Amino acid sequence: LKSIKWQFRDDGILKIDLMAFNVDTTDLFMQIVKEAKTKNPRGIILDLRNNPGGLLDTALDIASAWVQTDLVLIEKFGDGREIAYNGSKNAFFKGLPTVVLINQGSASGSEIVAGALQDYGLAKIVGQKSFGKGSVQAVKKLSDGSSLKVTIAKWLTPKGRSINDEGIKPDIEVKFTKEDFDQKKDPQLDKAIEILLKKDK
């Protein structure tokens, strides 16, 4: 399955469903950028709900579309060392009104992207608090043949918030209940559309 689906809606909003940060994601995302240049959307909804993450470099590529080469992620080790990860591509969507949808199933790469856009004020985050998976593990082999997985670093947003400890909290909390699902309603998406249509007035 492709990792991204997208739709240019009749109301002028570009909706991007990003299901995972896979090897195909960056190329597909660049197709979206190419189309967006000709269709000039009024705003973007980046749907990261239930996206469990994937490749770190791919998450950095996606964040770049808004933050350009600014800091996206800090990897902080137990001994105090830090590695900074910056964006690597042009900020194709910087300045374009954006809403990011997250929920309890948004983890890892999803939290990197949502956290960076939130820290820089480049998007409104809507939905429910993310999973909180922002750590780096190493596997240590033991003498008896068993292994021990040890957390060696944590991921921090550009403002130093710990993804692993805090998750990403939405700017606007909107729940999505089983009743909503059964009735084919999506209040989180409805709120995102409302925000973008209001911005255009």
Backbone as numpy.savetxt, mean C-alpha at the origin, in Angstrom:
# Nx Ny Nz CAx CAy CAz Cx Cy Cz
-2.85 -15.80 -11.97 -3.69 -14.60 -11.97 -2.82 -13.36 -11.97
-3.26 -12.34 -12.69 -2.54 -11.07 -12.67 -2.64 -10.43 -11.29
-1.59 -9.71 -10.91 -1.57 -9.11 -9.57 -2.31 -7.78 -9.51
-2.65 -7.22 -10.67 -3.36 -5.93 -10.71 -4.52 -5.99 -11.69
-5.63 -5.39 -11.28 -6.74 -5.09 -12.19 -7.00 -3.59 -12.09
-7.48 -2.99 -13.17 -7.80 -1.57 -13.10 -8.99 -1.23 -13.96
-9.60 -0.10 -13.62 -10.82 0.33 -14.31 -10.87 1.85 -14.32
-11.08 2.43 -15.49 -11.36 3.85 -15.59 -12.88 4.01 -15.53
-13.36 4.47 -14.38 -14.80 4.54 -14.14 -15.43 5.69 -14.93
-16.75 5.62 -15.07 -17.48 6.66 -15.80 -17.40 8.02 -15.11
-17.18 8.02 -13.79 -17.09 9.29 -13.06 -15.68 9.90 -13.13
-14.79 9.29 -13.91 -13.46 9.84 -14.08 -12.42 9.33 -13.10
-12.83 8.44 -12.19 -11.92 7.91 -11.19 -11.24 6.65 -11.72
-9.95 6.56 -11.51 -9.19 5.36 -11.85 -9.12 4.47 -10.61
-9.68 3.27 -10.70 -9.64 2.33 -9.58 -8.64 1.23 -9.89
-7.66 1.09 -9.00 -6.61 0.09 -9.15 -6.74 -0.93 -8.02
-6.97 -2.19 -8.39 -7.00 -3.28 -7.40 -5.65 -3.98 -7.45
-4.90 -3.83 -6.37 -3.56 -4.43 -6.30 -3.60 -5.58 -5.31
-3.58 -6.80 -5.84 -3.78 -7.98 -5.00 -2.51 -8.50 -4.33
-1.35 -8.24 -4.93 -0.07 -8.68 -4.38 1.05 -7.95 -5.11
2.22 -7.91 -4.49 3.39 -7.27 -5.10 4.25 -8.38 -5.71
3.94 -8.74 -6.95 4.57 -9.88 -7.60 5.53 -9.45 -8.70
6.10 -10.43 -9.42 7.06 -10.11 -10.48 6.40 -9.39 -11.66
5.10 -9.57 -11.84 4.41 -8.92 -12.96 3.87 -7.54 -12.60
3.94 -7.16 -11.33 3.22 -5.97 -10.86 3.73 -4.68 -11.47
5.04 -4.47 -11.47 5.58 -3.20 -11.96 5.25 -2.98 -13.43
5.40 -4.01 -14.27 5.09 -3.87 -15.70 3.61 -3.55 -15.92
2.75 -4.24 -15.19 1.32 -3.96 -15.32 1.00 -2.55 -14.83
1.66 -2.13 -13.77 1.42 -0.79 -13.23 1.83 0.27 -14.25
2.92 0.04 -14.98 3.34 1.00 -16.00 2.34 1.08 -17.15
1.63 -0.02 -17.41 0.54 0.04 -18.40 -0.55 0.99 -17.93
-0.85 0.93 -16.63 -1.85 1.83 -16.06 -1.40 3.28 -16.21
-0.13 3.54 -15.91 0.42 4.89 -16.02 0.27 5.41 -17.45
0.59 4.56 -18.43 0.51 4.95 -19.84 -0.93 5.31 -20.22
-1.88 4.49 -19.78 -3.29 4.78 -20.07 -3.76 6.05 -19.36
-3.30 6.22 -18.12 -3.73 7.38 -17.33 -3.29 8.69 -17.97
-2.15 8.66 -18.64 -1.66 9.89 -19.29 -2.60 10.35 -20.40
-3.29 9.41 -21.04 -4.20 9.77 -22.12 -5.61 10.05 -21.62
-5.97 9.46 -20.48 -7.35 9.58 -20.00 -7.52 10.61 -18.88
-6.40 11.06 -18.30 -6.43 12.16 -17.33 -7.48 11.97 -16.23
-7.36 10.96 -15.37 -8.35 10.71 -14.33 -8.42 11.85 -13.31
-9.59 12.03 -12.73 -9.78 13.08 -11.73 -9.23 12.66 -10.37
-9.02 11.36 -10.17 -8.51 10.85 -8.90 -8.27 9.35 -9.00
-7.61 8.81 -7.98 -7.25 7.39 -7.97 -7.71 6.74 -6.67
-8.27 5.54 -6.80 -8.51 4.68 -5.65 -7.55 3.50 -5.77
-6.64 3.38 -4.82 -5.70 2.27 -4.78 -6.19 1.29 -3.72
-6.71 0.17 -4.19 -7.34 -0.81 -3.29 -6.31 -1.86 -2.88
-5.85 -1.77 -1.63 -4.87 -2.71 -1.09 -5.50 -3.66 -0.07
-6.82 -3.75 -0.07 -7.48 -4.63 0.90 -7.14 -6.09 0.61
-6.81 -6.81 1.67 -6.46 -8.24 1.60 -5.23 -8.51 0.74
-4.41 -7.50 0.56 -3.14 -7.68 -0.15 -2.08 -8.07 0.89
-1.55 -9.30 0.84 -0.64 -9.78 1.88 0.79 -9.31 1.72
1.12 -8.63 0.62 2.48 -8.16 0.41 3.13 -8.86 -0.76
4.44 -9.11 -0.62 5.17 -9.74 -1.71 6.58 -9.20 -1.78
7.01 -8.78 -2.97 8.39 -8.35 -3.19 8.61 -6.91 -2.72
9.65 -6.71 -1.92 9.95 -5.38 -1.39 10.23 -4.38 -2.51
11.05 -4.76 -3.49 11.39 -3.84 -4.58 10.14 -3.40 -5.34
9.18 -4.30 -5.48 7.95 -3.96 -6.18 7.13 -2.95 -5.38
7.06 -3.14 -4.06 6.35 -2.17 -3.21 7.00 -0.79 -3.32
8.33 -0.75 -3.37 9.03 0.53 -3.52 8.71 1.16 -4.87
8.63 0.34 -5.93 8.27 0.86 -7.25 6.89 1.50 -7.25
5.92 0.84 -6.62 4.55 1.36 -6.59 4.50 2.66 -5.80
5.15 2.69 -4.64 5.17 3.91 -3.83 5.80 5.07 -4.59
6.78 4.77 -5.44 7.48 5.80 -6.21 6.53 6.63 -7.06
5.44 6.03 -7.50 4.51 6.75 -8.38 3.91 7.97 -7.69
4.02 8.02 -6.37 3.56 9.18 -5.60 4.72 9.91 -4.92
5.68 9.19 -4.36 6.72 9.84 -3.55 8.00 10.11 -4.34
8.10 9.61 -5.56 9.28 9.73 -6.42 10.49 9.11 -5.73
11.57 9.88 -5.54 12.80 9.30 -4.97 12.94 9.60 -3.49
11.88 10.06 -2.85 11.93 10.33 -1.41 11.97 9.02 -0.63
12.23 9.14 0.66 12.28 7.98 1.55 10.93 7.28 1.59
10.95 5.96 1.44 9.72 5.16 1.51 9.70 4.29 2.76
10.86 3.76 3.15 10.90 2.75 4.22 12.24 2.80 4.94
12.21 2.57 6.25 13.42 2.43 7.05 13.42 1.02 7.64
14.54 0.32 7.47 14.72 -1.00 8.08 15.64 -0.82 9.28
15.10 -1.03 10.48 15.87 -0.79 11.71 16.22 -2.11 12.38
17.52 -2.33 12.60 18.01 -3.57 13.19 18.12 -3.44 14.71
18.24 -4.59 15.36 18.29 -4.62 16.82 19.49 -3.89 17.40
20.59 -3.80 16.63 21.78 -3.10 17.13 21.75 -1.61 16.83
20.60 -1.13 16.30 20.46 0.31 16.05 20.77 0.72 14.62
21.37 -0.17 13.83 21.66 0.15 12.43 20.36 0.36 11.65
20.43 1.21 10.65 19.27 1.47 9.82 19.65 1.45 8.34
18.76 0.92 7.53 18.90 0.99 6.08 17.70 1.76 5.54
17.97 2.78 4.74 16.90 3.60 4.16 16.61 3.13 2.74
15.34 2.99 2.41 14.92 2.62 1.07 14.14 3.78 0.46
14.61 4.25 -0.67 13.95 5.37 -1.35 13.21 4.87 -2.58
12.29 5.70 -3.07 11.63 5.40 -4.32 12.61 5.47 -5.47
12.23 4.89 -6.60 13.19 4.78 -7.70 12.64 5.26 -9.04
11.39 5.70 -9.07 10.78 6.05 -10.35 10.15 7.44 -10.29
9.70 7.92 -11.43 9.03 9.22 -11.49 7.71 9.17 -10.72
7.36 10.30 -10.14 6.10 10.39 -9.38 4.96 10.70 -10.36
4.56 9.68 -11.12 3.54 9.87 -12.15 2.23 10.40 -11.59
1.90 9.99 -10.36 0.59 10.32 -9.79 0.66 11.37 -8.68
1.83 11.96 -8.45 1.93 12.98 -7.40 1.04 14.17 -7.76
0.28 14.63 -6.80 -0.62 15.75 -7.04 -2.01 15.33 -7.48
-2.16 14.06 -7.84 -3.48 13.55 -8.24 -4.19 13.05 -6.98
-5.40 13.56 -6.69 -6.10 13.11 -5.48 -6.19 11.59 -5.41
-5.79 11.04 -4.27 -5.70 9.59 -4.13 -6.28 9.13 -2.81
-7.01 8.03 -2.86 -7.50 7.36 -1.65 -6.99 5.93 -1.68
-6.42 5.48 -0.56 -5.94 4.11 -0.44 -6.87 3.35 0.49
-7.34 2.19 0.04 -8.21 1.34 0.86 -7.38 0.24 1.52
-7.51 0.09 2.83 -6.82 -0.99 3.55 -7.81 -1.67 4.51
-7.44 -2.88 4.93 -8.21 -3.57 5.97 -7.28 -4.49 6.75
-7.87 -5.37 7.55 -7.08 -6.25 8.42 -6.22 -7.23 7.63
-6.53 -7.42 6.35 -5.76 -8.33 5.51 -4.67 -7.64 4.72
-4.53 -6.33 4.88 -3.46 -5.59 4.20 -2.19 -5.71 5.04
-1.13 -6.28 4.45 0.07 -6.55 5.23 1.33 -6.27 4.42
2.43 -6.13 5.12 3.77 -6.07 4.53 3.86 -4.97 3.47
4.02 -5.34 2.19 4.17 -4.35 1.13 3.02 -3.36 1.07
1.81 -3.82 1.36 0.65 -2.93 1.38 0.83 -1.84 2.43
1.36 -2.24 3.58 1.56 -1.29 4.67 2.70 -0.32 4.39
3.71 -0.80 3.64 4.80 0.08 3.23 4.26 1.21 2.36
3.46 0.84 1.35 2.92 1.84 0.42 1.94 2.78 1.14
0.98 2.20 1.86 -0.02 3.03 2.55 0.64 3.94 3.58
1.62 3.42 4.31 2.29 4.22 5.34 3.06 5.38 4.76
3.75 5.16 3.64 4.53 6.23 3.01 3.60 7.33 2.48
2.55 6.93 1.78 1.63 7.92 1.23 0.93 8.70 2.34
0.64 8.02 3.45 0.01 8.69 4.58 0.97 9.68 5.24
2.21 9.27 5.44 3.19 10.15 6.08 3.42 11.43 5.30
3.43 11.34 3.99 3.68 12.51 3.15 2.40 13.29 2.82
1.26 12.80 3.30 0.00 13.49 3.02 -0.40 13.41 1.56
0.01 12.34 0.87 -0.27 12.20 -0.56 -1.54 11.43 -0.85
-2.14 10.85 0.19 -3.37 10.08 0.01 -4.14 10.03 1.32
-5.43 9.89 1.21 -6.27 9.59 2.38 -6.36 8.08 2.50
-6.18 7.57 3.72 -6.27 6.14 3.95 -7.65 5.85 4.55
-8.39 4.95 3.91 -9.77 4.65 4.31 -9.90 3.15 4.55
-10.67 2.79 5.56 -10.96 1.38 5.82 -10.74 1.03 7.27
-10.00 -0.06 7.51 -9.73 -0.52 8.86 -8.24 -0.78 9.04
-7.81 -0.77 10.29 -6.39 -0.91 10.62 -5.79 -2.15 9.96
-4.59 -1.98 9.41 -3.93 -3.07 8.69 -3.39 -4.14 9.64
-2.86 -5.20 9.06 -2.46 -6.40 9.81 -1.30 -6.16 10.77
-0.30 -5.40 10.33 0.86 -5.16 11.18 1.96 -6.19 10.97
2.39 -6.37 9.70 3.47 -7.30 9.38 4.61 -6.48 8.78
5.51 -6.05 9.67 6.61 -5.22 9.21 7.90 -5.62 9.88
8.31 -6.86 9.68 9.55 -7.33 10.31 10.34 -8.18 9.33
11.62 -8.32 9.62 12.52 -9.11 8.80 13.02 -10.28 9.65
12.90 -11.49 9.13 13.34 -12.67 9.88 14.55 -13.33 9.22
15.35 -13.96 10.05 16.47 -14.79 9.58 16.33 -16.16 10.21
16.67 -17.19 9.45 16.58 -18.57 9.96 17.97 -19.02 10.43
18.04 -19.45 11.70 19.29 -19.94 12.28 19.21 -21.47 12.40
20.19 -22.15 11.82 20.26 -23.61 11.93 20.86 -23.98 13.29
20.25 -24.94 13.97 20.75 -25.40 15.26 21.46 -26.74 15.11
22.28 -27.07 16.11 23.14 -28.26 16.01 22.35 -29.57 15.95
21.11 -29.57 16.45 20.32 -30.81 16.43 19.54 -30.96 15.13
19.77 -30.08 14.18 19.10 -30.17 12.89 17.85 -29.32 12.79
17.38 -28.79 13.90 16.20 -27.92 13.87 16.61 -26.50 13.49
15.61 -25.64 13.31 15.87 -24.26 12.92 15.08 -23.31 13.81
15.59 -22.12 13.94 14.93 -21.08 14.73 14.80 -19.83 13.88
13.59 -19.34 13.76 13.37 -18.11 13.00 13.42 -16.92 13.97
14.31 -15.99 13.69 14.55 -14.87 14.59 14.26 -13.56 13.87
13.52 -12.67 14.52 13.29 -11.34 13.96 14.54 -10.49 14.17
15.10 -9.98 13.07 16.35 -9.22 13.16 16.17 -7.73 12.87
15.02 -7.35 12.30 14.81 -5.94 11.99 13.32 -5.65 11.90
13.00 -4.37 12.04 11.62 -3.90 11.90 11.55 -2.87 10.80
10.39 -2.77 10.17 10.16 -1.76 9.15 9.46 -0.56 9.76
9.97 0.62 9.42 9.40 1.88 9.89 8.96 2.71 8.69
7.89 3.46 8.85 7.46 4.40 7.81 8.43 5.57 7.78
8.34 6.44 6.77 9.26 7.58 6.70 9.29 8.44 7.97
8.18 8.50 8.69 8.14 9.27 9.94 8.53 8.44 11.16
8.98 7.21 10.94 9.47 6.40 12.04 8.43 5.58 12.76
7.25 5.41 12.17 6.23 4.58 12.81 6.52 3.10 12.54
6.41 2.27 13.56 6.68 0.85 13.40 5.47 0.14 12.81
5.63 -0.37 11.60 4.55 -1.10 10.95 4.19 -2.35 11.75
5.22 -3.04 12.25 4.99 -4.30 12.95 4.24 -4.09 14.26
4.55 -3.01 14.97 3.95 -2.78 16.28 2.60 -2.07 16.20
2.45 -1.23 15.20 1.26 -0.37 15.16 0.30 -0.70 14.01
0.81 -1.28 12.93 0.01 -1.37 11.72 -0.21 0.03 11.16
-1.01 0.13 10.12 -1.37 1.43 9.56 -2.82 1.72 9.92
-3.01 2.83 10.61 -4.37 3.22 11.00 -4.96 4.14 9.94
-6.18 3.88 9.52 -6.78 4.72 8.47 -7.05 6.14 8.96
-7.00 7.08 8.04 -7.41 8.45 8.37 -8.91 8.50 8.63
-9.64 7.68 7.88 -11.09 7.59 8.05 -11.44 6.12 8.21
-11.91 5.75 9.38 -12.25 4.35 9.62 -13.66 4.05 9.12
-13.75 3.05 8.27 -15.04 2.60 7.73 -15.04 1.08 7.79
-16.03 0.50 8.44 -16.09 -0.96 8.56 -16.78 -1.58 7.35
-16.45 -2.83 7.11 -17.07 -3.61 6.03 -17.57 -4.90 6.70
-18.87 -4.98 6.94 -19.43 -6.09 7.70 -19.86 -7.24 6.80
-20.14 -8.35 7.42 -20.66 -9.50 6.67 -21.99 -9.14 6.01
-22.78 -8.34 6.72 -24.07 -7.92 6.15 -23.85 -7.09 4.88
-22.85 -6.22 4.91 -22.51 -5.45 3.71 -22.16 -6.38 2.56
-21.33 -7.37 2.87 -20.91 -8.33 1.83 -22.11 -9.08 1.27
-22.97 -9.56 2.17 -24.15 -10.33 1.73 -25.07 -9.50 0.85
-25.13 -8.19 1.15 -26.01 -7.29 0.39 -25.29 -6.64 -0.79
-24.05 -7.13 -1.07 -23.24 -6.61 -2.18 -23.00 -5.10 -2.05
-22.79 -4.67 -0.82 -22.45 -3.27 -0.55 -20.97 -3.17 -0.23
-20.37 -2.02 -0.49 -18.97 -1.78 -0.17 -18.83 -0.36 0.38
-19.11 -0.17 1.68 -19.08 1.17 2.25 -17.70 1.82 2.21
-16.64 1.01 2.21 -15.29 1.57 2.15 -15.03 2.18 0.77
-15.41 1.47 -0.26 -15.28 2.01 -1.62 -16.17 3.23 -1.80
-17.39 3.16 -1.27 -18.32 4.30 -1.39 -17.72 5.56 -0.76
-17.06 5.41 0.39 -16.44 6.55 1.06 -15.30 7.11 0.22
-14.50 6.23 -0.39 -13.39 6.68 -1.24 -13.91 7.50 -2.42
-14.97 7.02 -3.06 -15.56 7.74 -4.19 -16.09 9.09 -3.73
-16.76 9.09 -2.59 -17.31 10.35 -2.05 -16.20 11.37 -1.82
-15.08 10.95 -1.26 -13.96 11.86 -0.98 -13.42 12.46 -2.28
-13.22 11.62 -3.29 -12.64 12.11 -4.54 -13.59 13.02 -5.30
-14.89 12.73 -5.29 -15.85 13.56 -6.01 -16.00 14.91 -5.31
-15.89 14.92 -3.97 -15.96 16.19 -3.24 -14.74 17.06 -3.53
-13.56 16.42 -3.65 -12.32 17.17 -3.92 -12.40 17.89 -5.25
-13.17 17.38 -6.15 -13.24 17.93 -7.51 -14.19 19.11 -7.61
-14.91 19.37 -6.54 -15.90 20.46 -6.61 -15.30 21.78 -6.17
